[in-house]
């Protein structure tokens, strides 16, 4: 079957198998920031934005993305660069495996709510699993970024 979508700003037309998962489609199209973790929609490593909304690409058939706009971290480097240094300063990138999912969800959060409370930040990021940190570093990093915009 043929699908047409916009991937990181570029129009894509591909022939795919009907059972192809979006994560595999994206990785086949050189979007290696999208990672396979739990394959049960619980870890957030495969988070991408579909029409601006974070989704888990491991639980969506690529055919369902037909006609939609998909962004991965590869297409959002400029937006991500504004705050990833703040995350790194807090030691949130110990192994780095979960970072793309956290960054994608942080982008979605800040687009939806440019001035979230700490509770809103933690709630929005709750679907991302990190085994190295206790999520406090991510919270401190995002808070430091938000505070830097104010001053």
VOVEX-908276 format. One record per residue: residue number from 1; residue in three letters; chain; y, z negated, x of N, C-alpha, C in turn. Coordinates in nm, 3 decimals. Each point is the difference from the previous one (the first is absolute). Example, Ala and Ser with C-alpha at 12.3 -4.5 7.8 and 13.67 -1.06 7.14 Angstrom:
residues 2
ATOM   nr  rest  kette      n_y      n_z      n_x     ca_y     ca_z     ca_x      c_y      c_z      c_x
ATOM    1   ALA      A   -0.569   -0.780    1.319    0.119    0.000   -0.089    0.120    0.000    0.090
ATOM    2   SER      A    0.105    0.072   -0.035    0.119   -0.006    0.082    0.109   -0.073   -0.077
This chain:
residues 151
ATOM   nr  rest  kette      n_y      n_z      n_x     ca_y     ca_z     ca_x      c_y      c_z      c_x
ATOM    1   UNK      A   -0.117    0.000    0.083    0.117    0.000   -0.083    0.124    0.000    0.088
ATOM    2   UNK      A    0.107    0.056   -0.049    0.124    0.008    0.075    0.098   -0.108   -0.047
ATOM    3   UNK      A    0.064   -0.064    0.097    0.107   -0.093   -0.035    0.127    0.041    0.073
ATOM    4   UNK      A    0.112   -0.032   -0.064    0.132    0.025    0.057    0.076   -0.131   -0.008
ATOM    5   UNK      A    0.056   -0.041    0.111    0.079   -0.122    0.003    0.101    0.009    0.111
ATOM    6   UNK      A    0.091   -0.094    0.000    0.097   -0.010    0.107   -0.043   -0.119    0.085
ATOM    7   UNK      A   -0.026    0.024    0.128   -0.044   -0.103    0.093    0.104   -0.018    0.109
ATOM    8   UNK      A    0.062   -0.117    0.001    0.103   -0.031    0.100    0.108    0.108    0.005
ATOM    9   UNK      A    0.036    0.050   -0.118    0.108    0.097   -0.011   -0.042    0.145    0.010
ATOM   10   UNK      A   -0.126    0.028    0.030   -0.048    0.137    0.013   -0.095    0.034   -0.115
ATOM   11   UNK      A    0.017    0.121   -0.053   -0.090    0.045   -0.105   -0.135    0.034    0.060
ATOM   12   UNK      A   -0.106   -0.049   -0.064   -0.137    0.019    0.048   -0.082    0.060   -0.114
ATOM   13   UNK      A   -0.076    0.102    0.032   -0.097    0.057   -0.093   -0.132    0.001    0.074
ATOM   14   UNK      A   -0.100   -0.066   -0.058   -0.131   -0.009    0.065   -0.110    0.013   -0.102
ATOM   15   UNK      A   -0.108    0.054    0.047   -0.125    0.005   -0.077   -0.078   -0.126    0.037
ATOM   16   UNK      A   -0.041   -0.077   -0.099   -0.071   -0.126    0.028   -0.124   -0.012   -0.086
ATOM   17   UNK      A   -0.088   -0.088    0.042   -0.116   -0.037   -0.082    0.050   -0.095   -0.110
ATOM   18   UNK      A   -0.055    0.008   -0.119    0.047   -0.085   -0.110   -0.013   -0.150    0.026
ATOM   19   UNK      A   -0.092   -0.040    0.089   -0.021   -0.142    0.024    0.070   -0.052    0.127
ATOM   20   UNK      A    0.089    0.080    0.058    0.071   -0.040    0.121    0.101   -0.110   -0.032
ATOM   21   UNK      A   -0.006   -0.109    0.075    0.096   -0.108   -0.017    0.132    0.037    0.066
ATOM   22   UNK      A    0.108   -0.052   -0.054    0.132    0.030    0.056    0.010   -0.044    0.145
ATOM   23   UNK      A   -0.057   -0.113    0.036    0.006   -0.046    0.139   -0.060    0.105    0.095
ATOM   24   UNK      A   -0.111    0.060   -0.040   -0.064    0.102    0.085    0.084    0.127    0.005
ATOM   25   UNK      A    0.060    0.037   -0.112    0.090    0.116   -0.003    0.116   -0.023    0.096
ATOM   26   UNK      A    0.059   -0.118   -0.005    0.115   -0.030    0.085   -0.037   -0.001    0.148
ATOM   27   UNK      A   -0.111   -0.061    0.033   -0.043   -0.003    0.140   -0.037    0.141    0.048
ATOM   28   UNK      A   -0.058    0.082   -0.089   -0.028    0.140    0.034    0.129    0.077    0.028
ATOM   29   UNK      A    0.111   -0.049   -0.057    0.130    0.064    0.020    0.085   -0.076    0.102
ATOM   30   UNK      A   -0.067   -0.066    0.093    0.060   -0.064    0.117    0.091   -0.119   -0.033
ATOM   31   UNK      A   -0.026   -0.068   -0.109    0.072   -0.123   -0.034   -0.088   -0.118    0.040
ATOM   32   UNK      A    0.002   -0.029    0.129   -0.091   -0.100    0.055    0.049   -0.144   -0.016
ATOM   33   UNK      A    0.122   -0.019   -0.053    0.045   -0.136   -0.029   -0.076   -0.057   -0.120
ATOM   34   UNK      A   -0.057    0.086   -0.081   -0.076   -0.042   -0.118   -0.139   -0.036    0.049
ATOM   35   UNK      A   -0.033   -0.128   -0.015   -0.125   -0.049    0.060   -0.099   -0.045   -0.106
ATOM   36   UNK      A   -0.125    0.013    0.036   -0.110   -0.047   -0.085   -0.034   -0.141    0.046
ATOM   37   UNK      A    0.004   -0.094   -0.094   -0.031   -0.138    0.034   -0.117   -0.050   -0.082
ATOM   38   UNK      A    0.029   -0.042   -0.121   -0.104   -0.065   -0.081   -0.075    0.096   -0.092
ATOM   39   UNK      A    0.061    0.111   -0.035   -0.053    0.098   -0.095   -0.028   -0.061   -0.138
ATOM   40   UNK      A    0.068   -0.110   -0.030   -0.015   -0.064   -0.130    0.136   -0.026   -0.066
ATOM   41   UNK      A    0.104    0.060    0.051    0.136   -0.015   -0.053    0.053   -0.143    0.012
ATOM   42   UNK      A   -0.038   -0.068    0.107    0.043   -0.139    0.017    0.085   -0.027    0.123
ATOM   43   UNK      A    0.006    0.091    0.096    0.066   -0.036    0.125    0.138    0.061    0.021
ATOM   44   UNK      A    0.032    0.110   -0.066    0.132    0.060    0.013    0.019    0.091    0.120
ATOM   45   UNK      A   -0.102    0.017    0.084    0.015    0.084    0.119    0.026    0.147   -0.033
ATOM   46   UNK      A   -0.045    0.042   -0.116    0.010    0.141   -0.038    0.121    0.028   -0.089
ATOM   47   UNK      A    0.097   -0.092   -0.005    0.115    0.015   -0.088    0.085    0.120    0.036
ATOM   48   UNK      A    0.032    0.080   -0.099    0.093    0.112    0.010    0.093   -0.008   -0.120
ATOM   49   UNK      A    0.106    0.079    0.002    0.089    0.007   -0.115   -0.028    0.129   -0.076
ATOM   50   UNK      A   -0.028   -0.013   -0.128   -0.015    0.118   -0.086    0.114   -0.005   -0.100
ATOM   51   UNK      A    0.086    0.100    0.010    0.120    0.005   -0.082    0.080   -0.130    0.013
ATOM   52   UNK      A    0.000   -0.056    0.123    0.079   -0.119    0.030   -0.069   -0.132   -0.028
ATOM   53   UNK      A   -0.119    0.003   -0.060   -0.072   -0.122   -0.035   -0.116   -0.021    0.096
ATOM   54   UNK      A   -0.016   -0.122    0.053   -0.114   -0.023    0.089   -0.132    0.007   -0.075
ATOM   55   UNK      A   -0.094    0.075    0.058   -0.136    0.011   -0.056   -0.100   -0.016    0.114
ATOM   56   UNK      A   -0.122   -0.029   -0.037   -0.107   -0.011    0.098   -0.076    0.132    0.003
ATOM   57   UNK      A    0.011    0.071    0.110   -0.058    0.134    0.008   -0.152    0.000    0.010
ATOM   58   UNK      A   -0.060   -0.117    0.026   -0.146   -0.005    0.008   -0.063   -0.003   -0.138
ATOM   59   UNK      A    0.080   -0.023   -0.103   -0.056   -0.011   -0.135    0.053    0.107   -0.095
ATOM   60   UNK      A    0.055    0.107    0.058    0.055    0.108   -0.082   -0.058    0.133    0.049
ATOM   61   UNK      A   -0.050    0.077   -0.092   -0.046    0.134    0.036    0.119    0.086    0.037
ATOM   62   UNK      A   -0.016    0.083    0.101    0.107    0.088    0.043    0.046    0.090   -0.115
ATOM   63   UNK      A   -0.091    0.038   -0.087    0.035    0.086   -0.114    0.105   -0.066   -0.089
ATOM   64   UNK      A    0.002   -0.133   -0.006    0.099   -0.071   -0.082    0.140    0.008    0.060
ATOM   65   UNK      A    0.010    0.039    0.127    0.130    0.014    0.065    0.061    0.138   -0.023
ATOM   66   UNK      A   -0.075    0.088   -0.064    0.049    0.136   -0.028    0.132   -0.008   -0.075
ATOM   67   UNK      A    0.101    0.070    0.053    0.131    0.004   -0.064    0.090   -0.117    0.032
ATOM   68   UNK      A   -0.045   -0.091    0.085    0.078   -0.119    0.033    0.057    0.009    0.141
ATOM   69   UNK      A    0.087   -0.094    0.031    0.058   -0.011    0.133   -0.060   -0.123    0.068
ATOM   70   UNK      A   -0.060    0.021    0.116   -0.065   -0.106    0.076    0.074   -0.019    0.132
ATOM   71   UNK      A    0.027   -0.126    0.032    0.057   -0.032    0.130   -0.090   -0.101    0.070
ATOM   72   UNK      A   -0.023    0.027    0.128   -0.070   -0.092    0.088    0.102   -0.047    0.103
ATOM   73   UNK      A   -0.040   -0.091    0.086    0.091   -0.050    0.102    0.051    0.112    0.091
ATOM   74   UNK      A   -0.081    0.103    0.019    0.044    0.112    0.084    0.127    0.065   -0.055
ATOM   75   UNK      A    0.017    0.000   -0.130    0.117    0.061   -0.063    0.116   -0.095   -0.023
ATOM   76   UNK      A   -0.018   -0.127    0.034    0.103   -0.101   -0.026    0.044   -0.073    0.126
ATOM   77   UNK      A   -0.017    0.064    0.115    0.030   -0.065    0.127    0.144   -0.049    0.008
ATOM   78   UNK      A    0.094    0.081   -0.046    0.141   -0.038    0.010    0.028   -0.124   -0.086
ATOM   79   UNK      A   -0.050    0.000   -0.121    0.021   -0.115   -0.089   -0.070   -0.124    0.055
ATOM   80   UNK      A   -0.119    0.016    0.054   -0.076   -0.113    0.054    0.065   -0.055    0.126
ATOM   81   UNK      A    0.061    0.086    0.080    0.056   -0.045    0.127    0.112   -0.100   -0.019
ATOM   82   UNK      A    0.059   -0.005   -0.119    0.108   -0.095   -0.026   -0.049   -0.144    0.006
ATOM   83   UNK      A   -0.126   -0.026   -0.035   -0.044   -0.139   -0.006   -0.126   -0.034    0.079
ATOM   84   UNK      A   -0.073    0.097    0.054   -0.125   -0.034    0.069    0.023   -0.085    0.125
ATOM   85   UNK      A    0.112    0.015    0.065    0.031   -0.084    0.115    0.011   -0.147   -0.036
ATOM   86   UNK      A    0.051   -0.025   -0.121    0.011   -0.138   -0.048   -0.139   -0.060   -0.022
ATOM   87   UNK      A   -0.093    0.083   -0.049   -0.138   -0.046   -0.018   -0.064   -0.030    0.135
ATOM   88   UNK      A    0.020    0.091    0.096   -0.059   -0.018    0.133    0.056   -0.124    0.069
ATOM   89   UNK      A    0.130   -0.026   -0.020    0.061   -0.119    0.061   -0.065   -0.129   -0.048
ATOM   90   UNK      A   -0.065    0.003   -0.115   -0.064   -0.119   -0.056   -0.150   -0.005    0.030
ATOM   91   UNK      A   -0.048    0.093    0.084   -0.140    0.000    0.040   -0.095    0.049   -0.107
ATOM   92   UNK      A    0.050    0.079   -0.094   -0.086    0.046   -0.110   -0.092    0.114    0.040
ATOM   93   UNK      A    0.021    0.056    0.116   -0.081    0.114    0.041   -0.103   -0.038    0.106
ATOM   94   UNK      A   -0.065   -0.114   -0.019   -0.094   -0.048    0.101   -0.107    0.104    0.029
ATOM   95   UNK      A   -0.072    0.046   -0.100   -0.095    0.108    0.025    0.055    0.132   -0.052
ATOM   96   UNK      A    0.090   -0.006   -0.097    0.067    0.119   -0.050   -0.075    0.076   -0.107
ATOM   97   UNK      A   -0.123   -0.038   -0.028   -0.081    0.079   -0.094    0.058    0.000   -0.141
ATOM   98   UNK      A    0.055   -0.112   -0.044    0.052   -0.010   -0.137    0.144    0.048   -0.012
ATOM   99   UNK      A    0.068    0.023    0.111    0.143    0.031   -0.004    0.038    0.119   -0.088
ATOM  100   UNK      A   -0.070    0.114    0.006    0.044    0.110   -0.085    0.004   -0.036   -0.149
ATOM  101   UNK      A   -0.099   -0.074   -0.048    0.000   -0.042   -0.140    0.115   -0.093   -0.031
ATOM  102   UNK      A    0.026   -0.096    0.090    0.112   -0.090   -0.020    0.132    0.076    0.000
ATOM  103   UNK      A    0.016    0.093    0.092    0.125    0.077    0.008    0.018    0.085   -0.126
ATOM  104   UNK      A   -0.106    0.064   -0.047    0.012    0.081   -0.122    0.040   -0.086   -0.120
ATOM  105   UNK      A   -0.061   -0.117   -0.013    0.035   -0.087   -0.111    0.139   -0.060    0.015
ATOM  106   UNK      A    0.043   -0.025    0.123    0.136   -0.051    0.022    0.102    0.107   -0.037
ATOM  107   UNK      A   -0.026    0.124    0.034    0.089    0.110   -0.040    0.010    0.006   -0.152
ATOM  108   UNK      A   -0.114   -0.006   -0.068    0.001    0.004   -0.146    0.074   -0.120   -0.057
ATOM  109   UNK      A   -0.023   -0.119    0.056    0.068   -0.120   -0.046    0.151    0.015    0.013
ATOM  110   UNK      A    0.047    0.041    0.117    0.144    0.007    0.024    0.067    0.112   -0.081
ATOM  111   UNK      A   -0.075    0.103   -0.033    0.054    0.103   -0.089    0.016   -0.054   -0.142
ATOM  112   UNK      A   -0.098   -0.079   -0.042    0.001   -0.056   -0.135    0.094   -0.119   -0.013
ATOM  113   UNK      A    0.004   -0.082    0.104    0.078   -0.123   -0.003    0.064   -0.020    0.137
ATOM  114   UNK      A    0.123    0.047    0.020    0.062   -0.006    0.132    0.032   -0.142    0.050
ATOM  115   UNK      A   -0.004   -0.099   -0.087    0.030   -0.137    0.041   -0.101   -0.096   -0.062
ATOM  116   UNK      A   -0.127    0.009    0.041   -0.103   -0.085   -0.060    0.005   -0.144    0.051
ATOM  117   UNK      A   -0.049   -0.089   -0.083   -0.018   -0.139    0.044   -0.126   -0.007    0.085
ATOM  118   UNK      A   -0.019   -0.111    0.069   -0.121   -0.019    0.080   -0.124    0.009   -0.088
ATOM  119   UNK      A    0.007   -0.060   -0.118   -0.114    0.004   -0.091   -0.031    0.144   -0.044
ATOM  120   UNK      A    0.103    0.080   -0.026   -0.021    0.139   -0.039   -0.060    0.081    0.114
ATOM  121   UNK      A    0.043   -0.028    0.122   -0.056    0.070    0.116   -0.149   -0.031    0.012
ATOM  122   UNK      A   -0.034   -0.128   -0.004   -0.141   -0.039    0.013   -0.084    0.056   -0.114
ATOM  123   UNK      A    0.054    0.002   -0.119   -0.074    0.054   -0.114   -0.023    0.150    0.017
ATOM  124   UNK      A    0.102    0.073    0.045   -0.013    0.144    0.016   -0.099    0.037    0.109
ATOM  125   UNK      A   -0.006   -0.081    0.104   -0.088    0.029    0.113   -0.138   -0.063   -0.013
ATOM  126   UNK      A   -0.027   -0.066   -0.111   -0.124   -0.076   -0.015   -0.126    0.087    0.004
ATOM  127   UNK      A    0.011    0.129   -0.025   -0.116    0.088    0.004   -0.038    0.048    0.139
ATOM  128   UNK      A    0.075   -0.042    0.101   -0.029    0.040    0.137   -0.069   -0.115    0.073
ATOM  129   UNK      A   -0.118    0.027    0.051   -0.072   -0.102    0.075    0.030    0.011    0.149
ATOM  130   UNK      A    0.023   -0.114    0.061    0.023   -0.007    0.144   -0.084   -0.115    0.053
ATOM  131   UNK      A   -0.081    0.028    0.099   -0.087   -0.103    0.055    0.061   -0.070    0.120
ATOM  132   UNK      A    0.108    0.052    0.054    0.059   -0.058    0.121    0.109   -0.102   -0.030
ATOM  133   UNK      A    0.075    0.023   -0.106    0.114   -0.089   -0.026   -0.015   -0.063   -0.137
ATOM  134   UNK      A    0.085   -0.093   -0.029   -0.005   -0.068   -0.128    0.104    0.051   -0.097
ATOM  135   UNK      A    0.047    0.120    0.019    0.099    0.064   -0.087    0.139   -0.060    0.016
ATOM  136   UNK      A    0.010   -0.112    0.065    0.131   -0.060    0.021    0.085    0.086    0.093
ATOM  137   UNK      A   -0.065    0.062    0.099    0.073    0.088    0.092    0.059    0.120   -0.072
ATOM  138   UNK      A   -0.078    0.059   -0.091    0.051    0.112   -0.078    0.120   -0.044   -0.084
ATOM  139   UNK      A   -0.013   -0.115   -0.062    0.110   -0.053   -0.081    0.123   -0.025    0.086
ATOM  140   UNK      A   -0.018   -0.065    0.117    0.114   -0.025    0.089    0.063    0.130    0.047
ATOM  141   UNK      A   -0.083    0.100    0.032    0.053    0.128    0.047    0.081    0.072   -0.106
ATOM  142   UNK      A   -0.051    0.004   -0.122    0.073    0.066   -0.109    0.127   -0.078   -0.032
ATOM  143   UNK      A   -0.009   -0.133    0.000    0.119   -0.083   -0.027    0.105    0.024    0.108
ATOM  144   UNK      A   -0.042    0.006    0.127    0.095    0.024    0.110    0.065    0.136   -0.017
ATOM  145   UNK      A   -0.076    0.102   -0.040    0.058    0.132   -0.025    0.102   -0.007   -0.112
ATOM  146   UNK      A   -0.034   -0.066   -0.110    0.093   -0.011   -0.113    0.125   -0.076    0.040
ATOM  147   UNK      A   -0.016   -0.106    0.077    0.115   -0.078    0.046    0.089    0.082    0.093
ATOM  148   UNK      A   -0.061    0.087    0.081    0.079    0.083    0.094    0.086    0.100   -0.075
ATOM  149   UNK      A   -0.045    0.044   -0.116    0.079    0.095   -0.079    0.123   -0.066   -0.059
ATOM  150   UNK      A   -0.011   -0.130   -0.027    0.111   -0.073   -0.061    0.108   -0.031    0.102
ATOM  151   UNK      A   -0.039   -0.021    0.126    0.097   -0.043    0.100    0.027    0.108    0.096
